[in-house]
Amino acid sequence: MRHPRIVIVGAGFAGFHAARKLSRHLKGRVEVVLVNPTDYSLYLPLLPEVAAGVLDPRRIAVSLTDTLPGVRLVLGTVDHVDVGAKRVHYRDPEETRGELEYDRLVLAVGSVNKVLPIPGVAEHSHGFRGIPEAIYLRDHLIRQIELAATAEDPAERAARCTFVVVGAGYTGTEVAAAGQLLTRALTRKHPQLRDQPVRWLLLDRAERVLPELSPRLAATADRVLRRRGVEVRPGTSVEEATAAGVALTDGEFVPTRTIVWSAGVRPDPVAADIGLATLQGRIDVDEFLAVPGRPEIYACGDAAAVPDLTRPGEICAMTGQHAERQGNAVARNVAASLGHGTARPYKHHDLGFVVDLGGMQAAAKPLGIPLSGLPAKVVTRGYHLMAMPANRIRTAVDWTLDALLRRQSVQFGLVRSPAVPLDTADPELPALPPRVPAAK
């Protein structure tokens, strides 16, 4: 008699923690299968530090085989779920088709870049959801400064030294903060750029940066960025993007070669393609994270419209904090559905937040206590070290070396612009050029 098979789709915060808890709680009593395009789980909050050259990309890539020894990993991208036959269909990295039968299914497919219908944005900007995009951005920033140093045309030099970040939420603010420090360090190595201004623009339609935070801490972040020279533009966004720059909604045209798009996320498209009921593009679930009418299917994380019991009538925000805790909650409830334990509704109160502003600056509000500056930085890095499932010592070593040594600034050009399109369902995988049929 075979053990019940639990198939988990996606190894983000939600899927990773669901797999880990299920494998530990039901060890030897179920088969846990995790389907994911990569063999790692991405610790997304530290991605800006990879783009800034502070951290090696491997630090935030948590090995699934090392950290989930009781879980069977299947490398692949799920593109169809046959809910009637209880089968998951996927394609592996070599485009071979495969399928898995399940007794319980957990959909934790996460989210992708939210692309707005603004002319030129999809063609001329890049998102920030995966390691390929972070590596591309780091190389791109270094390349622009190096090309600017050899440019004869002052207009070209100015455009290459201008960087536009769209979206002043957590990700956009951290990218602008870390990126500005990197380019400042880079220009010091080029005497030709001694008198060349390096512009960073942070745009958002909201009336202030970090609208998710309290006005006090948002003002702290705003002040830190402006003091460094970042042009914070609340109430402003992109009207059109071109190869030469961006036209802003306030009428200004900004010549630039760099547009970083961090204006929100949307559920992975597979969430809407499965055929289950959705709410705002996310799979509709009850407070137990189960799909109504399908007791064998559960969903959690960014792709699930989980009722927020702390705010009646609303659904949980698409945050890492919710995803991690929903992963643990769905594991408990899936186990209960198999006769092990008791199901409980998901209810989570916000424990606070941390925002890294680069250098020795941060903003944090742990357990409702507002912090800024060095105390916030200590709390921020301490939180990340505790939250990371692995690589803590290596991450701490990288932070220490960055504080003591000059940052390395070579660009390898391994990830080029076509490999990281903004509108992609797989931001964790670089896009491959279309295959050319062999000549007959």
C-alpha positions in Angstrom: 0.0 0.0 0.0 1.5 3.3 -1.1 1.6 6.4 1.1 -0.6 9.3 0.2 1.1 11.7 -2.2 1.1 15.4 -1.5 2.3 17.5 -4.5 3.4 21.1 -3.8 3.7 23.4 -6.8 6.2 26.2 -6.2 9.1 26.6 -3.7 8.7 30.2 -2.7 8.1 31.2 0.9 4.8 29.4 1.0 5.7 26.2 -0.8 9.1 25.8 0.9 7.6 26.1 4.4 4.7 23.8 3.5 7.1 21.2 2.2 9.4 21.4 5.2 6.6 21.2 7.8 4.8 18.3 6.1 8.0 16.3 5.6 8.9 16.7 9.3 5.4 16.3 10.7 4.4 13.3 8.6 7.8 11.7 8.0 7.3 8.1 6.7 3.6 8.4 6.4 3.2 10.5 3.2 5.2 11.2 0.1 5.9 14.9 -0.3 6.7 16.0 -3.9 7.8 19.5 -4.6 7.7 20.8 -8.2 9.8 23.9 -8.9 11.7 25.3 -12.0 14.9 25.6 -10.0 16.6 23.5 -7.3 16.6 26.4 -4.8 14.2 28.5 -2.9 14.9 32.2 -3.3 15.2 34.4 -0.2 13.7 37.4 -2.1 14.1 40.2 0.5 17.9 40.2 0.0 17.8 40.3 -3.8 18.6 44.1 -3.9 21.9 43.3 -2.2 22.8 40.8 -4.9 22.1 43.5 -7.5 24.3 45.9 -5.6 27.2 43.4 -5.4 27.0 43.1 -1.6 26.0 39.4 -1.6 26.9 36.5 -3.8 23.8 35.2 -5.5 24.3 31.8 -3.9 23.7 33.3 -0.5 20.0 33.8 -1.2 19.5 30.6 -3.1 18.5 28.0 -0.5 19.2 24.5 -1.7 16.0 22.5 -1.7 17.8 19.1 -1.6 20.0 20.2 1.4 17.2 21.8 3.4 14.4 19.4 2.5 15.9 15.9 2.8 12.6 14.2 3.1 11.0 15.8 0.1 11.2 14.5 -3.5 12.2 17.4 -5.8 10.9 17.5 -9.4 12.5 20.1 -11.6 9.8 21.5 -13.8 7.3 24.3 -14.6 3.7 23.3 -14.1 1.5 24.4 -17.0 -1.7 22.4 -16.5 -3.6 20.8 -13.6 -6.2 18.2 -14.4 -8.4 18.5 -11.3 -10.7 15.7 -12.5 -8.0 13.1 -12.9 -5.9 14.6 -10.0 -2.8 15.0 -12.1 -0.3 17.8 -12.4 1.4 18.3 -15.9 4.8 19.9 -16.2 7.7 20.4 -18.5 11.3 19.9 -17.2 14.3 22.1 -18.0 14.9 20.1 -21.2 11.3 20.6 -22.3 10.4 16.9 -21.6 6.8 16.5 -20.6 5.9 14.8 -17.3 2.9 14.3 -15.0 2.3 13.5 -11.3 -0.8 12.0 -9.7 -1.7 13.5 -6.3 -3.9 12.8 -3.3 -3.5 16.3 -2.0 -2.4 19.3 -4.1 -0.9 22.5 -2.7 -0.7 25.4 -5.1 2.0 27.9 -4.1 2.9 29.2 -7.5 3.7 32.8 -6.2 3.7 35.9 -8.3 5.4 37.6 -11.3 6.0 41.2 -12.4 2.9 43.3 -12.8 3.1 44.9 -16.2 0.9 47.9 -16.8 -0.4 48.9 -20.3 2.0 51.8 -20.7 3.6 52.2 -24.2 7.2 50.9 -24.3 7.4 49.6 -20.7 7.5 45.9 -21.6 10.1 46.5 -24.3 12.5 48.9 -22.4 12.3 48.1 -18.7 13.2 45.1 -16.5 11.7 43.7 -13.4 13.2 42.5 -10.2 11.8 39.1 -9.1 14.6 36.6 -9.6 18.4 36.1 -9.5 18.8 36.4 -13.4 17.2 39.9 -13.1 19.5 40.9 -10.2 22.6 39.6 -12.0 21.5 41.5 -15.1 20.9 44.7 -13.2 24.3 44.6 -11.5 26.1 44.0 -14.7 24.0 46.7 -16.4 24.8 49.3 -13.8 28.5 48.6 -14.0 28.4 48.6 -17.8 26.6 52.0 -18.0 29.1 53.7 -15.8 32.0 52.2 -17.8 30.5 53.2 -21.1 29.7 56.7 -19.7 33.4 57.1 -18.8 34.4 56.6 -22.4 31.5 58.5 -24.0 32.5 61.6 -26.0 29.0 63.0 -26.2 27.9 64.8 -23.0 24.2 63.9 -23.6 25.0 60.2 -24.0 27.2 60.3 -20.8 24.4 62.0 -18.9 21.8 59.4 -20.1 24.0 56.5 -19.1 24.5 58.0 -15.7 20.7 58.4 -15.1 18.8 55.5 -13.5 15.0 55.4 -13.1 13.2 53.1 -10.7 9.4 52.8 -11.0 7.6 51.8 -7.9 8.5 53.1 -4.4 7.3 50.1 -2.4 9.7 47.8 -0.5 11.5 46.5 -3.5 11.8 49.8 -5.5 13.0 51.7 -2.5 15.7 49.2 -1.6 16.8 48.9 -5.2 17.2 52.7 -5.5 19.0 52.9 -2.1 21.4 50.1 -2.8 21.9 51.0 -6.5 22.8 54.6 -5.7 25.5 53.5 -3.3 26.9 51.1 -6.0 27.1 53.7 -8.8 28.6 56.3 -6.4 31.4 53.8 -5.6 31.8 53.0 -9.3 32.2 56.6 -10.5 35.0 57.2 -8.0 37.1 54.7 -10.1 36.7 56.8 -13.2 38.4 60.3 -13.2 36.5 61.1 -16.4 33.2 61.1 -14.4 34.5 63.3 -11.5 32.2 66.2 -12.4 29.4 64.1 -13.9 26.2 64.0 -11.9 24.7 60.6 -11.4 21.0 60.7 -11.2 18.6 58.2 -9.5 14.9 58.8 -9.8 12.4 56.9 -7.7 8.9 57.3 -9.1 5.5 56.3 -7.7 1.9 57.3 -8.2 1.4 57.3 -4.5 1.9 60.5 -2.5 4.9 59.1 -0.6 7.5 56.4 -0.7 6.7 53.1 1.1 2.9 53.8 1.3 2.6 50.5 3.3 4.5 52.0 6.2 3.6 54.5 8.8 4.0 58.1 7.7 6.8 58.6 10.2 9.0 55.8 8.9 8.2 56.5 5.3 9.4 60.1 5.9 12.6 58.7 7.4 13.3 56.6 4.3 12.4 59.6 2.1 14.9 61.8 4.0 17.7 59.2 3.8 17.2 58.9 0.0 17.0 62.6 -0.7 20.1 63.2 1.4 22.0 60.9 -0.8 20.8 62.6 -3.9 18.0 60.3 -5.0 15.2 62.3 -6.7 12.1 61.0 -5.0 9.1 61.8 -7.2 5.8 61.0 -5.4 2.6 61.3 -7.5 4.7 60.7 -10.7 5.0 57.7 -13.0 5.9 56.8 -16.5 3.7 57.8 -19.4 5.9 56.2 -22.1 9.2 54.4 -22.3 11.5 54.5 -25.3 15.1 53.4 -26.0 16.2 57.0 -25.4 14.4 57.4 -22.0 11.1 57.9 -20.3 8.3 60.4 -20.6 6.9 61.2 -17.1 3.3 61.9 -16.2 4.4 65.4 -15.1 5.5 66.3 -18.7 9.3 65.8 -18.2 11.3 63.6 -20.5 14.3 61.9 -18.8 17.0 60.5 -21.1 18.2 57.2 -19.6 19.3 53.7 -20.5 18.0 52.1 -17.3 14.4 51.6 -16.2 13.9 49.2 -13.3 10.2 48.2 -13.0 9.0 47.4 -9.5 5.5 48.7 -9.7 3.8 45.7 -8.1 3.3 42.0 -8.7 0.4 39.9 -9.9 -0.4 36.2 -9.3 1.4 33.7 -11.5 -0.7 33.2 -14.6 -1.0 29.5 -13.9 -3.3 30.4 -11.0 -6.0 31.6 -13.4 -5.4 28.8 -16.0 -6.1 25.9 -13.7 -9.9 26.3 -13.9 -10.6 27.0 -10.3 -12.5 30.0 -9.1 -10.4 33.1 -8.6 -10.7 36.4 -6.8 -8.6 39.3 -8.2 -6.6 36.8 -10.2 -5.8 34.7 -7.1 -7.2 31.2 -6.3 -10.3 31.5 -4.1 -9.8 29.6 -0.8 -11.5 29.5 2.6 -10.0 30.4 5.9 -8.5 26.9 6.1 -6.7 27.5 2.7 -8.8 24.9 1.0 -10.5 25.4 -2.4 -14.3 25.3 -1.9 -15.7 22.2 -3.5 -12.3 20.6 -3.9 -11.2 19.3 -0.5 -8.1 17.7 -2.0 -6.7 21.1 -3.3 -5.2 23.9 -1.2 -3.6 27.1 -2.2 -1.4 29.6 -0.3 1.0 32.5 -0.8 0.6 35.2 -3.4 -1.5 33.0 -5.7 -4.2 32.5 -3.1 -7.0 34.9 -2.1 -6.8 34.0 1.6 -9.5 35.7 3.8 -7.8 38.1 6.3 -9.6 37.3 9.5 -7.9 40.3 11.2 -9.7 42.6 8.6 -13.1 41.1 7.8 -14.0 41.4 4.2 -10.5 41.7 2.9 -7.9 39.2 1.7 -4.3 38.9 2.9 -1.7 41.0 1.3 0.9 39.5 -1.1 3.8 39.6 1.3 6.6 37.2 2.3 5.4 37.3 5.9 2.0 36.0 5.0 3.3 33.5 2.5 5.7 31.9 5.1 3.0 31.5 7.7 0.4 30.3 5.2 2.8 27.6 4.2 3.0 26.4 7.7 -0.7 26.7 8.1 -1.5 24.8 4.9 0.8 22.0 6.0 -1.0 21.6 9.3 -4.4 21.6 7.5 -3.4 19.1 4.8 -2.1 16.8 7.5 -5.4 17.1 9.3 -7.2 16.2 6.1 -5.3 12.9 6.1 -6.2 12.2 9.7 -3.1 13.7 11.5 -4.0 16.6 13.8 -6.7 19.3 13.7 -7.3 21.9 11.0 -7.2 25.5 12.1 -8.1 28.7 10.2 -5.3 31.0 9.1 -5.1 34.1 11.2 -2.0 36.2 11.4 -1.3 39.6 13.0 1.5 41.7 11.4 4.7 41.4 13.3 6.3 44.4 11.8 8.6 45.1 8.9 12.1 46.0 7.9 13.4 48.0 5.0 17.2 48.1 4.2 18.3 51.5 2.9 21.9 50.5 2.2 25.0 51.5 4.1 24.3 51.8 7.8 20.7 53.0 7.2 17.4 51.1 7.5 13.8 51.6 8.7 12.1 49.0 10.9 9.1 48.6 13.1 9.5 45.3 15.0 6.5 44.6 17.2 5.2 48.1 16.7 8.5 49.9 17.8 9.6 52.4 15.1 13.4 52.4 14.5 15.7 54.1 12.1 19.4 54.4 11.4 21.9 52.0 12.9 19.5 50.4 15.4 17.1 49.6 12.5 20.0 48.2 10.5 21.0 45.8 13.3 17.3 44.7 13.6 17.0 44.4 9.8 20.0 42.2 9.4 19.3 40.2 12.5 15.8 39.5 11.2 17.1 38.3 7.8 19.6 36.0 9.4 16.9 34.4 11.6 14.4 34.2 8.7 16.8 32.6 6.2 16.5 28.8 6.1 20.2 28.4 5.3 23.4 30.2 4.3 23.4 32.4 7.4 27.2 32.3 8.1 28.1 32.9 4.5 25.7 35.9 4.3 27.1 37.4 7.5 30.7 36.9 6.1 29.7 38.7 2.9 28.3 41.6 4.9 31.5 41.8 6.9 33.7 41.8 3.9 31.6 44.5 2.2 32.1 46.7 5.3 35.8 46.1 5.3 36.9 45.9 1.7 36.2 47.8 -1.5 33.3 46.3 -3.5 34.3 44.3 -6.6 33.0 45.9 -9.8 33.5 43.6 -12.8 30.6 42.7 -15.1 30.6 39.4 -16.8 27.7 39.9 -19.3 26.3 36.5 -18.7 22.7 37.6 -18.5 21.8 40.0 -21.3 18.7 42.1 -21.8 16.7 39.6 -23.9 17.1 36.9 -21.3 15.2 38.9 -18.7 12.0 40.3 -20.3 9.7 42.2 -18.0 6.6 40.2 -19.0 7.5 36.6 -18.1 5.9 33.8 -16.1 9.3 32.5 -15.0 11.4 35.4 -13.6 13.6 32.8 -11.9 14.6 31.4 -15.3 16.5 33.3 -18.0 14.6 33.3 -21.3 16.2 31.3 -24.0 16.3 32.4 -27.6 14.0 30.4 -30.0 15.5 27.3 -31.4 16.6 27.4 -35.0 15.5 24.2 -36.9 18.5 22.2 -38.1 19.1 22.5 -41.8 17.9 19.4 -43.8 
